């Protein structure tokens, strides 16, 4: 699998969010649209579940401060790693090149929308956690932070599910094949 580490600007204007993005391409060799579909369906570990994938991992460091009466979040650092896996059709037949390029753009936009869901979640988490008012003890503040984190993770998951439901890439690819 060919990988490319992007050194693009971080989508965060926050020194406490460390962002790393990698784009990996998996090669496809096929001589027709039918063969393309079959190769992608049979690729190891993915089956016919996805043309591409956006995987991410976030780690959070939350610092608490307190005095005799109250506790608050004093700092929060996030490390976010995103890996996007995309297909690369090698030796695309000339007659199918325009169709593939249009479909590939669709796949690319789809995966970058998944990426944006994660970025939006992290931005909202940082903003809401740092805005939590001081509480009577650090346990209460930590519980508030975890409620916010869980709520935002569920929202992001629902956004991703909605995107996948709305944008059924397999159906689109097969419809394109049917228009041949």
HELIX and SHEET records of a PDB file:
HELIX    1   1 UNK A   33  UNK A   42  1                                  10    
HELIX    2   2 UNK A   94  UNK A   96  5                                   3    
HELIX    3   3 UNK A   97  UNK A  130  1                                  34    
HELIX    4   4 UNK A  138  UNK A  166  1                                  29    
HELIX    5   5 UNK A  169  UNK A  178  1                                  10    
SHEET    1   A 4 UNK A   2  UNK A   6  0                                        
SHEET    2   A 4 UNK A  17  UNK A  29 -1                                        
SHEET    3   A 4 UNK A  71  UNK A  90  1                                        
SHEET    4   A 4 UNK A  53  UNK A  66 -1                                        
END                                                                             
